[in-house]
Amino acid sequence: MAYQNVTKQKDSVIFGHNHRFDMKIATKGARGKLYSFSAGCMTHPKYDEPWCKNTRHAWDRGILILKTRGTDLAGFEWMDYNSLRRL
């Protein structure tokens, strides 16, 4: 999904809704790099609704932290649910 978004949008993009963490970094010549992140989701591991019973096992629970330098992306960190609980 991240690859599709960076190629369709022709610009950096952050999105959610599909519940999976995914990323794609593309080089676009003189424009530098384009980034596409699917941010995953943050739900409790015991979250249980009928609509997601067949897919929730594949969800990436956690947070995406973007580190910036001015308006440029300087780095990122993905922290999963268990790491966050330990903190």
Steps between C-alpha positions, in 0.01 A plus 500: 500500500783745577656435159169562324449830682846641433473416129143634466539814711842605366556653843567389855196367683400357839179304524315259722181297490640168375643413847838385363839671535664540161750738348656583166783745433544606140768718343366761261810658345558863594185498718677272744310226675130431527364315801183300536398363840201298603488573870348174627252529785480527875235271637499280805614143417168367632296734278226278362235599252323270253604707195873439557514146640667360185761775460598637841775239541689682221471851647815685603425658836728786591594857419707664229725781625631742237816698570538820303766756424312812401251374245716202398464148633814418699395154614221290639436236762235231520410389852278197534237459770715280725794742490271784596360302792852429628577875500 
